[in-house]
Amino acid sequence: MTWVTGAEGSAYGVRNLPYGVFRSGGGDPRVGVRIGGFVLDLGAAEAAGLVLAAGALGRSTLNAFLALGRPQWTAVRQRVTELLTDPAHRPAVEPLLVPLAEAELLLPFEVADYVDFYSSEHHAGNVGQIFRPGQPPLLPNWKHLPIGYHGRAGTVVVSGTPIVRPTGQRATPDGPVCGPSVRLDIEAEVGFVVGVPSVLGEPVSVADFADHVFGVVLVNDWSARDIQAWEYQPLGPFLGKSFATSVSAWVTPLDALADAFVPAPEQDPPVAAYLRDVPHVGLDLRLAVEWNGERVSEPPFATMYWTPAQQLAHLTVNGASLRTGDLYASGTVSGPRRDQVGSFLELTWGGAEPVTVGGAERTFLADGDTVTITATAPGPDGTTIALGEVTGTIRPTR
């Protein structure tokens, strides 16, 4: 049990302890851990000798800490848990707790590279039916490898950053035109943050997933469907996806999710040898999507066909190296029901079946709309772990 006021029984209790970067009182950015309604200033804790992390906790990003590797990640987590549960540490630690209301949350890590996958069979099947009616919903390669594309690291932004409606080309009956997107959408995803890099030319095995991946963030990979539809053949997503990707301000360490690993869906046909993960497990993360404060969907991450370990192995099988701060996202999370989809493209079936939000029929995003994605996971002893939310509000084209 923790001595921190209000934290015991919270989804941000001592069994969670996600990491972020914050600034308060005009001070410099530094690393913190969330506990209940507070941020524990780990930069100050390390400066006071309460935590040892090779000087990595007073930095403006998590990257130096991420690079230390799993033994150090585990040791710091154990020490932070001790500081927050042993009353003997309270006099030294309590002054280092900053109320969340006084903390400005920043992008928690410098993104080195960004890769987005396409790993939900339900999502891929829905998109196939919408875009290719009368044809097989899945393309022939889909069940043989995790489909993905390389995104734009420079437009990954922290939760709460306004999203400016993108401009680009889109098709019309009279030919292509250039202007603001009129089919702006979301993609509710889960992202994985790489800590320990790998060597160029040496693939990373599925068995080494936890040695390289530090933790998890929620992701909204905003998508301009009209721009994407015109440009994506033959080379795939580009301007329709690269304008903004939002991530949560808190990185939940894999150690906090130990009780959330569950068997992943059976894969048929059998996958290539480098993709065989034993045990074949995914994460029981329960997402929720709110559109202007109204819950419209609850995507289940446990249904994802390709696992995080398989995604990492595929990302590196050609010898591509990992860097500290790499982010790879799952792709849109969708379940088998319409109220479990992770995009408004699916929710409104390509805009043909509007949904009612705030008393009005809606298809895609309007200026002023706010979308918030949250998620929970099972913790030990029947507890619940919350992942940091990711939210964004649409602003008009500049």
N, C-alpha and C positions, 0 to 999 in steps of 0.2 A: 504494500500500500504506500501511496505517496503522501507526503506531508503538505504538498502544494494545495492551497485552498481551491476547492471546486474541481480539481482534476481527477479525483478518485471516482471511478465509474464513468468517466468521460470517454468518448471515442478517441480522444487525444490524451489518454492516460500514459502510464509508464510502459505499457506493452506496445505502444506505438512509437513515439519519439521521432517524428520526421524531421529532416534537416532542411534548413533554408538559409537565405541571406537577407539581412534586414539593416535598416538604419533608423536611429531614433535620436531625438534631442539635438539634431544637427551634427551628430557624430559620423564617423566613417562607416562604410558598410562592413559587416562582419558576420561570421557564421553563427547561427542559432539553432536550437532545437525547440520545437513546440511541445509544451506540456499544459494541457487544459487551455485556459484563456491567457497564457503567458508565453513569452519566448525566453528561454534561458540563453543568456549571452555567453556563448562558448568562447568567443575571442577573449572576453574579460576573464572567464574561468581559466583559460590556458595561461593568460598573463599572470594570474594569481597562483599558478602552480597546482590548481585543483584538477586539471586534466592535462595529459601529455599527448601531443599529436604532432610533434616535430615542427611546431610553429605554424601549422596549416589552418588553424581556426580563427586567426585574426585577419584573414584575407577577405577580399571583396567578392570572391566566388568560392564554390565548393571544390574547384578543380584540384587544388593541392591536396586536399583531404581525400578526394576520390582516388588520386594516384597512389595513395599509401597501401592500398590492398586490404584484403579481407581480414587478416589477423589484426591489423590496426583498427579497422572498422568495428570489429567485434569487441576489442579491448576498450575503445572509447565508449561504445554503447553500454558495456557493462559498468564502466566507471560513472557515466551519466546516470544510469539507473540507481547506482549506489548513492550518488549525491542527492537524488530526488526522493529516496525512500528512507535513508537513515537519518533520523532526527538530529543526530549529532552534527550533521553537516549543514543544518538549516541556518545557523547564524552567518555562515560564510557564503552560502549560496543564495539565500532569499534576496539580498540586495541586487543580485544579478538577474532577477526575473523582471522582464519588461512586459507590461500589459500589451496585449495585441493591438488595442486601440491606439497605442503610442508608437507602434512599429510600422515603418514603411517597408513592405515586402518587395524584394527585387528579384530579377531573374536569378535563380539559385546557382546556375553553373554556366560557364561559357561554352556554348555549343560548338563542338569541333566539326562534326559532320551530322547530317540528318538524313535518315532513310525511312520511308513510309512503306509498310507492307499492305497486303490485301488478303487477310487471313481468315475472314469469316465466310464460311460456305453459304450461310443464309444471306449475307450481304451481297456476295458475288452472284449468287443465284437470282436475287431480286433485281440487281442492276442488269444482269443478262436479259431477264425477261422484259425490263423496261426499254433497254436500248436495242435489243435484238429479238423482237417478238417473232415467234414461230421457229426460232433456232434453239439449239441446246443452250441452256443458261450458263454453263461453265465451258470455257475453252479447253482444248485437249490437254494443255500443260498444267492446268490449275491444281490437280491432285498429285502432281509429281514434284512440285517445288513451290516454296513460298514466293508468290509474285510480289515484287516491290519496285520502287524507283527511288532515285537519289533526289532529295529535296534541297531546299535552300536554308542553310543554317542561319544566315543573317537576318531572316524574317521570323525567327522563333522569338516570341514575346511572352512576358509573364502575365499570368491571370490578372484581369482588370484593365489591361491595355485596350483602349478603343480600337476598333477595327474599321478602317476606312474602306468603303465600298470600292472594289477594284474596277479599273477600266481595261478594256481589251476588245478584240474582235469577236463578233458572234454572227452566226448565220441568220439570214432572214429570207423570206420568199423572193425578195428583190436583190439578193446577193449579200455579201458580208458588209457589216457596218462596224464602226468602232465607237464605243461609248461605255457607260457604266453597266456592270452586270445587272441583269434583271432576274436572275435565278441564283441568288446567293444562298448558300447552304452551309450546313455544319457537317462534321464527321466526328462522332464521339469515339475516342480511341484511348488506348493505354500505351504509355511510352516507357522505355527501359533505358536507364542512364548508365553508360559504361564508365568504369573507373580505371581499371588496369589495362594499359594498351597491349597490343600484340605486335609480333614481328612481321614485317612485310614479307610475303611469300609463305608464311606458315599459317594454315587454316586453324581456326579455333573449334575444338570438338564440342559436341552437345554436352558432354560430361563436364566441360570447363565453364559452363554458363555462369555459375555462382562465383567463380574466381575472377571474372571480368565485370559482371554487372553488379553495381552497387544497389540500385533501387528503382522505384517506379514513380512515374508522374501521370496524371491525367492529361489528355491532349484533346484539343479541338482543332482539327486540321481543316480550317475554313475552305470552302470550295465554291468557285464560280462555275456552275454547271453549264451555262451557255457558252462561256469562253472555252471551257474544257471540251465540250462536245465538238466544237469547230476545229480545235487544234490537235486533239490527242491522237489522231491517226496520221502518220504511222508510228510516231515516236513516243507517244504517251503524255502524261501530265506535264504541264509547263506553267504558263501564266495563270491558268485557272486554279492553280494550287499554291503558287510560290509567294503570294502577296502577304500571307500571315498564317502562322501556326501558333496557337496559344497553349501554354503549359502551366500547370499548377505551380504555386510558389513553394510548395513543400515536396520534398523527395522522400518517399516512404522506403526505408531500407528493406532489403529482402529478409533480414532477420526478423522484422516485425510481421512478416507475412508467412512465417513458417507453418502456421496452422491453416493457411488458405490454399495450399497446393492440393489439387484433386485430380483424379484420372481425367485425361483429355479424351475427346471423341476418338473412336476407332478409325484408323486410316486404311482405306481400301481404294486402289491397290496398294500393296506394300511399297514403302518409300525406299529411296536409295540408301545405301549403307551409311553415308555420312549424316543422314537425317534421322537415324534410328536412336531415339532417346529412351533410355531405360533408367528409371521408370518414365513412362510417357505421361507427363503431367502438365496441367495448366493451372490457372489461378481462379479461385471462386471469388471474383470481384463482381459486385452488383452495382451497375451504373444507373444513374437517373439523369434524365434530360429535362430541364425546365426552360420553357419559352415564355418570356415575360412573366416569370413567377409561377407559371402553370405547368405542372408535370405532364409531359406528353409521351414519355417513353421510359422503359426500364431495361436497357440492354444487358444481357448476361454474358460476362467475359468467359465463363467456364465452357461456353459452347464453341469457342474458337477452334477451327480445324488445325491450324498450324500453331505450335507452341513457341514461347519465347526462346527456348533453347534451340529449337530448329531454325528459327529466324536468324539467330546469331551465327549458327553454323553455316547457313546458306550465304549469309552476308560475306563470310570470309573464305568460303570454299575455294574461290579462285585465287587466294593469296592476298586479297585486300586486307590491309591492316586496320586495327582498331586504334583510336586515340582517346585519351582521357577527355571526357565531355561529349563523346559521341552519344547521339540520341537516335534510337530506332523505335518506331511506333507500329502498333499492331495492325493498323488499318481499321476501318469502321467496324465497330462491334454491333452485331445484330443477332437477335434470336429468331426463332421460327414464327413468332406472332407479329402482327402489325404494331402492337404496342410495345415491342421489344427492339425496334430498329434504331440505328444510330445515325440516321440522316433523314432530312426532310424530303429528299428525293424519294425515299422508300415510304416514309410516313404518308405522303400525299400521292404516291404512285406516279411520279414524274410530273406532278402538278395537276393530274386529271381528277384526283379525289381530294379536294380541300378538307382541312380539319378546322374545327372551331377553336380559336384561341382568344380569350378575352371577349367572347361574344361575337367575334367576327370570323368569317371564313378566310383561311390563310393557306398559302402554298409555300412560298419561299420568304426569305428575310426582307423586311422593310427597314428603312433608316429609323433608328431609335429603338429597334428590338434588342433585347438582352437575352443571351443564352447562357445558362449555367449548367455545368456537368459536375455531378458529385458521384462518389462511390464509397461502398463499405466492403469490408472483408471480415470473415470470422477470425477471431483471435483466440488465445488460450482460455480455457475454463469458461467457455460460453460468452466471452467478451466480444465486443465489436470494435474493429479498427476502421477509422475513417481516413480516406485519402484526401489530400488537399484538393479543394474545388478548383475548377477552371471556368472563368466567366469572361464575357466580352460583350460590348455594346456596339452596334453598327452605327457608323458615322457617314454622312454623305460624301460622295466623291469630291475631292478637292478640285 
